[in-house]
Amino acid sequence: MNSATQNTIQATAASPTAVKERAKSVVKEKYPNYKIIVLNDDFNTFQHVVATLTTYIPGMNGDTAWDLAHEIHDQGQAVVWTGPLEQAELYHSQLIRAGLTMAPLEKA
């Protein structure tokens, strides 16, 4: 190869027409949310369920907790919180430690 050929190859590789653009196809997927489900049982009182929910679930007020306690009693279960996995795991374990009967975490 002579030096003229080398210069041509280098010039072609450096030219803007030889540079390929990257495809901008970044797929953004949201992390799944998880549901915390409290199950009905024969030993937790309405008052204990309400107190536990208002203590451990952020933003839970007494009226909503009472509505959920009635749903748990009447329907056998209720979704009390939905959100990211790490928070769901924390709240789920806190509710278990407080004595509530819990279903396993489920993807929402």
N, CA and C atoms as a LAMMPS dump frame, in Angstrom:
ITEM: TIMESTEP
0
ITEM: NUMBER OF ATOMS
324
ITEM: BOX BOUNDS ff ff ff
-5.0000000000000000e+02 5.0000000000000000e+02
-5.0000000000000000e+02 5.0000000000000000e+02
-5.0000000000000000e+02 5.0000000000000000e+02
ITEM: ATOMS id mol type element x y z
1 1 1 N 0.837 -1.169 0
2 1 2 C 0 0 0
3 1 3 C 0.886 1.237 0
4 2 1 N 0.555 2.189 -0.831
5 2 2 C 1.397 3.388 -0.822
6 2 3 C 0.814 4.422 0.119
7 3 1 N 1.545 5.479 0.347
8 3 2 C 1.117 6.479 1.315
9 3 3 C -0.105 7.242 0.838
10 4 1 N -0.339 7.384 -0.423
11 4 2 C -1.515 8.081 -0.936
12 4 3 C -2.776 7.29 -0.604
13 5 1 N -2.717 5.976 -0.699
14 5 2 C -3.858 5.137 -0.374
15 5 3 C -4.157 5.211 1.109
16 6 1 N -3.131 5.224 1.935
17 6 2 C -3.335 5.315 3.375
18 6 3 C -4.018 6.626 3.74
19 7 1 N -3.6 7.715 3.151
20 7 2 C -4.225 9.011 3.429
21 7 3 C -5.693 9.017 3.023
22 8 1 N -6.02 8.389 1.926
23 8 2 C -7.4 8.342 1.466
24 8 3 C -8.263 7.549 2.444
25 9 1 N -7.764 6.433 2.9
26 9 2 C -8.516 5.611 3.842
27 9 3 C -8.744 6.375 5.146
28 10 1 N -7.722 7.013 5.652
29 10 2 C -7.864 7.773 6.889
30 10 3 C -8.834 8.929 6.708
31 11 1 N -8.775 9.603 5.62
32 11 2 C -9.668 10.726 5.37
33 11 3 C -11.112 10.252 5.267
34 12 1 N -11.325 9.131 4.624
35 12 2 C -12.679 8.594 4.482
36 12 3 C -13.244 8.185 5.848
37 13 1 N -12.45 7.565 6.681
38 13 2 C -12.912 7.132 7.991
39 13 3 C -13.232 8.314 8.889
40 14 1 N -12.564 9.428 8.685
41 14 2 C -12.794 10.595 9.527
42 14 3 C -13.887 11.502 8.983
43 15 1 N -14.345 11.269 7.773
44 15 2 C -15.353 12.146 7.187
45 15 3 C -16.704 11.921 7.86
46 16 1 N -17.522 12.976 7.945
47 16 2 C -18.828 12.86 8.605
48 16 3 C -19.756 11.862 7.937
49 17 1 N -19.602 11.632 6.653
50 17 2 C -20.492 10.688 5.981
51 17 3 C -20.205 9.243 6.366
52 18 1 N -19.006 8.985 6.875
53 18 2 C -18.65 7.624 7.243
54 18 3 C -19.049 7.296 8.679
55 19 1 N -19.411 8.284 9.451
56 19 2 C -19.782 8.067 10.855
57 19 3 C -21.251 7.689 10.921
58 20 1 N -21.545 6.577 11.521
59 20 2 C -22.922 6.139 11.676
60 20 3 C -23.478 6.67 12.995
61 21 1 N -24.694 7.157 12.943
62 21 2 C -25.333 7.636 14.169
63 21 3 C -25.949 6.462 14.913
64 22 1 N -25.939 6.572 16.22
65 22 2 C -26.583 5.542 17.044
66 22 3 C -28.089 5.689 16.973
67 23 1 N -28.736 4.585 17.009
68 23 2 C -30.2 4.627 17.076
69 23 3 C -30.603 5.059 18.48
70 24 1 N -31.548 5.949 18.54
71 24 2 C -31.995 6.441 19.849
72 24 3 C -33.25 5.691 20.273
73 25 1 N -33.094 4.411 20.489
74 25 2 C -34.239 3.579 20.852
75 25 3 C -34.083 3.046 22.268
76 26 1 N -33.95 3.955 23.203
77 26 2 C -33.848 3.562 24.602
78 26 3 C -35.254 3.271 25.105
79 27 1 N -35.435 2.104 25.62
80 27 2 C -36.748 1.713 26.142
81 27 3 C -36.731 1.928 27.645
82 28 1 N -37.614 2.795 28.096
83 28 2 C -37.713 3.039 29.528
84 28 3 C -38.894 2.257 30.071
85 29 1 N -38.595 1.342 30.972
86 29 2 C -39.65 0.558 31.603
87 29 3 C -39.741 0.956 33.062
88 30 1 N -40.955 1.126 33.526
89 30 2 C -41.157 1.434 34.93
90 30 3 C -40.993 0.171 35.75
91 31 1 N -40.497 0.352 36.964
92 31 2 C -40.462 -0.779 37.873
93 31 3 C -41.895 -1.117 38.253
94 32 1 N -42.197 -2.398 38.436
95 32 2 C -43.58 -2.75 38.782
96 32 3 C -43.906 -2.32 40.212
97 33 1 N -45.163 -2.029 40.436
98 33 2 C -45.645 -1.747 41.78
99 33 3 C -46.11 -3.051 42.407
100 34 1 N -46.155 -3.053 43.725
101 34 2 C -46.591 -4.233 44.473
102 34 3 C -47.732 -3.847 45.402
103 35 1 N -48.639 -4.807 45.593
104 35 2 C -49.804 -4.588 46.454
105 35 3 C -49.563 -5.226 47.814
106 36 1 N -49.934 -4.495 48.854
107 36 2 C -49.938 -5.04 50.211
108 36 3 C -51.388 -5.377 50.532
109 37 1 N -51.619 -6.653 50.814
110 37 2 C -52.982 -7.137 51.067
111 37 3 C -53.067 -7.678 52.485
112 38 1 N -54.011 -7.123 53.242
113 38 2 C -54.279 -7.611 54.601
114 38 3 C -55.455 -8.578 54.521
115 39 1 N -55.311 -9.714 55.195
116 39 2 C -56.348 -10.748 55.191
117 39 3 C -57.166 -10.702 56.476
118 40 1 N -58.397 -11.126 56.376
119 40 2 C -59.259 -11.225 57.554
120 40 3 C -58.789 -12.382 58.433
121 41 1 N -58.957 -12.239 59.719
122 41 2 C -58.665 -13.317 60.661
123 41 3 C -59.625 -13.216 61.832
124 42 1 N -59.524 -14.164 62.748
125 42 2 C -60.45 -14.206 63.882
126 42 3 C -59.887 -13.594 65.152
127 43 1 N -58.706 -13.007 65.107
128 43 2 C -58.127 -12.519 66.364
129 43 3 C -57.752 -11.044 66.352
130 44 1 N -57.622 -10.368 65.219
131 44 2 C -57.338 -8.931 65.225
132 44 3 C -58.635 -8.143 65.27
133 45 1 N -58.683 -7.176 66.166
134 45 2 C -59.875 -6.336 66.29
135 45 3 C -59.824 -5.224 65.24
136 46 1 N -60.987 -4.623 65
137 46 2 C -61.046 -3.473 64.103
138 46 3 C -60.096 -2.381 64.592
139 47 1 N -60.11 -2.138 65.896
140 47 2 C -59.268 -1.078 66.467
141 47 3 C -57.789 -1.354 66.226
142 48 1 N -57.383 -2.615 66.382
143 48 2 C -55.97 -2.947 66.174
144 48 3 C -55.584 -2.773 64.704
145 49 1 N -56.453 -3.201 63.795
146 49 2 C -56.171 -3.054 62.361
147 49 3 C -56.046 -1.581 62.01
148 50 1 N -56.975 -0.768 62.476
149 50 2 C -56.948 0.672 62.189
150 50 3 C -55.692 1.315 62.765
151 51 1 N -55.376 1.007 64.004
152 51 2 C -54.188 1.584 64.638
153 51 3 C -52.915 1.161 63.906
154 52 1 N -52.842 -0.083 63.485
155 52 2 C -51.661 -0.586 62.793
156 52 3 C -51.514 0.075 61.424
157 53 1 N -52.604 0.166 60.679
158 53 2 C -52.532 0.795 59.354
159 53 3 C -52.131 2.262 59.455
160 54 1 N -52.713 2.983 60.406
161 54 2 C -52.374 4.407 60.526
162 54 3 C -50.959 4.609 61.047
163 55 1 N -50.419 3.642 61.75
164 55 2 C -49.057 3.739 62.257
165 55 3 C -48.022 3.465 61.17
166 56 1 N -48.245 2.462 60.356
167 56 2 C -47.2 1.995 59.443
168 56 3 C -47.375 2.367 57.97
169 57 1 N -48.572 2.72 57.545
170 57 2 C -48.775 3.083 56.145
171 57 3 C -48.783 4.613 56.037
172 58 1 N -47.787 5.179 55.363
173 58 2 C -47.707 6.644 55.261
174 58 3 C -48.953 7.236 54.603
175 59 1 N -49.429 8.313 55.175
176 59 2 C -50.584 9.007 54.623
177 59 3 C -51.919 8.371 54.948
178 60 1 N -51.913 7.28 55.692
179 60 2 C -53.164 6.595 56.04
180 60 3 C -53.852 7.372 57.156
181 61 1 N -55.103 7.747 56.919
182 61 2 C -55.855 8.431 57.976
183 61 3 C -56.867 7.462 58.593
184 62 1 N -57.437 7.866 59.683
185 62 2 C -58.352 7.004 60.429
186 62 3 C -59.569 6.58 59.633
187 63 1 N -60.15 7.505 58.871
188 63 2 C -61.35 7.173 58.1
189 63 3 C -61.058 6.104 57.041
190 64 1 N -59.956 6.282 56.329
191 64 2 C -59.58 5.295 55.317
192 64 3 C -59.257 3.956 55.96
193 65 1 N -58.561 3.981 57.095
194 65 2 C -58.218 2.746 57.797
195 65 3 C -59.473 2.015 58.261
196 66 1 N -60.481 2.751 58.744
197 66 2 C -61.734 2.11 59.151
198 66 3 C -62.441 1.494 57.938
199 67 1 N -62.442 2.218 56.813
200 67 2 C -63.055 1.665 55.6
201 67 3 C -62.346 0.378 55.175
202 68 1 N -61.022 0.39 55.239
203 68 2 C -60.254 -0.808 54.88
204 68 3 C -60.503 -1.95 55.86
205 69 1 N -60.602 -1.639 57.143
206 69 2 C -60.879 -2.677 58.151
207 69 3 C -62.231 -3.344 57.865
208 70 1 N -63.214 -2.549 57.488
209 70 2 C -64.522 -3.123 57.137
210 70 3 C -64.431 -3.955 55.864
211 71 1 N -63.656 -3.488 54.887
212 71 2 C -63.476 -4.264 53.66
213 71 3 C -62.771 -5.589 53.948
214 72 1 N -61.768 -5.548 54.801
215 72 2 C -61.064 -6.782 55.194
216 72 3 C -62.053 -7.755 55.832
217 73 1 N -62.865 -7.238 56.731
218 73 2 C -63.837 -8.085 57.431
219 73 3 C -64.908 -8.624 56.47
220 74 1 N -65.46 -7.747 55.63
221 74 2 C -66.576 -8.131 54.759
222 74 3 C -66.138 -8.95 53.54
223 75 1 N -65.012 -8.593 52.943
224 75 2 C -64.56 -9.23 51.704
225 75 3 C -63.488 -10.304 51.941
226 76 1 N -62.933 -10.35 53.145
227 76 2 C -61.891 -11.323 53.448
228 76 3 C -60.481 -10.795 53.229
229 77 1 N -60.373 -9.649 52.554
230 77 2 C -59.06 -9.046 52.309
231 77 3 C -59.249 -7.647 51.754
232 78 1 N -58.166 -6.865 51.797
233 78 2 C -58.176 -5.538 51.19
234 78 3 C -56.752 -5.141 50.839
235 79 1 N -56.617 -4.46 49.711
236 79 2 C -55.331 -3.88 49.335
237 79 3 C -55.215 -2.575 50.119
238 80 1 N -54.187 -2.495 50.974
239 80 2 C -54.053 -1.317 51.837
240 80 3 C -52.997 -0.34 51.339
241 81 1 N -52.148 -0.786 50.407
242 81 2 C -51.114 0.103 49.863
243 81 3 C -50.576 -0.526 48.592
244 82 1 N -50.194 0.324 47.63
245 82 2 C -49.564 -0.124 46.387
246 82 3 C -48.41 0.821 46.08
247 83 1 N -47.262 0.234 45.732
248 83 2 C -46.114 1.064 45.409
249 83 3 C -44.875 0.245 45.123
250 84 1 N -43.71 0.914 45.108
251 84 2 C -42.439 0.249 44.779
252 84 3 C -42.102 -0.889 45.743
253 85 1 N -41.364 -1.864 45.219
254 85 2 C -41.062 -3.092 45.956
255 85 3 C -40.38 -2.843 47.296
256 86 1 N -39.342 -2.004 47.345
257 86 2 C -38.607 -1.826 48.608
258 86 3 C -39.509 -1.286 49.709
259 87 1 N -40.337 -0.301 49.383
260 87 2 C -41.261 0.228 50.382
261 87 3 C -42.305 -0.816 50.744
262 88 1 N -42.794 -1.528 49.743
263 88 2 C -43.805 -2.56 49.998
264 88 3 C -43.263 -3.618 50.951
265 89 1 N -42.008 -4.023 50.745
266 89 2 C -41.403 -5.02 51.634
267 89 3 C -41.319 -4.496 53.067
268 90 1 N -40.948 -3.237 53.22
269 90 2 C -40.853 -2.642 54.559
270 90 3 C -42.213 -2.617 55.24
271 91 1 N -43.213 -2.042 54.577
272 91 2 C -44.536 -1.929 55.195
273 91 3 C -45.14 -3.304 55.458
274 92 1 N -44.938 -4.219 54.539
275 92 2 C -45.453 -5.584 54.693
276 92 3 C -44.869 -6.233 55.946
277 93 1 N -43.557 -6.134 56.119
278 93 2 C -42.931 -6.753 57.295
279 93 3 C -43.36 -6.055 58.583
280 94 1 N -43.549 -4.746 58.542
281 94 2 C -44.018 -4.032 59.736
282 94 3 C -45.429 -4.477 60.127
283 95 1 N -46.293 -4.654 59.15
284 95 2 C -47.659 -5.095 59.445
285 95 3 C -47.668 -6.521 59.984
286 96 1 N -46.799 -7.371 59.471
287 96 2 C -46.682 -8.735 59.993
288 96 3 C -46.212 -8.698 61.446
289 97 1 N -45.173 -7.9 61.716
290 97 2 C -44.659 -7.807 63.1
291 97 3 C -45.709 -7.261 64.053
292 98 1 N -46.61 -6.426 63.534
293 98 2 C -47.677 -5.876 64.378
294 98 3 C -48.815 -6.872 64.576
295 99 1 N -48.73 -8.032 63.911
296 99 2 C -49.711 -9.088 64.151
297 99 3 C -50.804 -9.228 63.12
298 100 1 N -50.783 -8.421 62.043
299 100 2 C -51.828 -8.576 61.03
300 100 3 C -51.548 -9.812 60.179
301 101 1 N -52.609 -10.391 59.655
302 101 2 C -52.496 -11.546 58.783
303 101 3 C -52.358 -11.02 57.356
304 102 1 N -51.248 -11.391 56.706
305 102 2 C -50.904 -10.79 55.427
306 102 3 C -50.853 -11.825 54.299
307 103 1 N -51.27 -11.416 53.118
308 103 2 C -51.031 -12.21 51.909
309 103 3 C -49.625 -11.891 51.432
310 104 1 N -49.021 -12.771 50.648
311 104 2 C -47.703 -12.44 50.078
312 104 3 C -47.821 -11.209 49.169
313 105 1 N -46.731 -10.484 49.015
314 105 2 C -46.739 -9.336 48.109
315 105 3 C -47.072 -9.801 46.697
316 106 1 N -47.861 -8.992 45.995
317 106 2 C -48.227 -9.31 44.619
318 106 3 C -47.909 -8.127 43.74
319 107 1 N -47.512 -8.418 42.492
320 107 2 C -47.338 -7.339 41.531
321 107 3 C -48.71 -6.729 41.241
322 108 1 N -48.722 -5.421 41.167
323 108 2 C -49.985 -4.712 40.896
324 108 3 C -50.344 -4.789 39.429
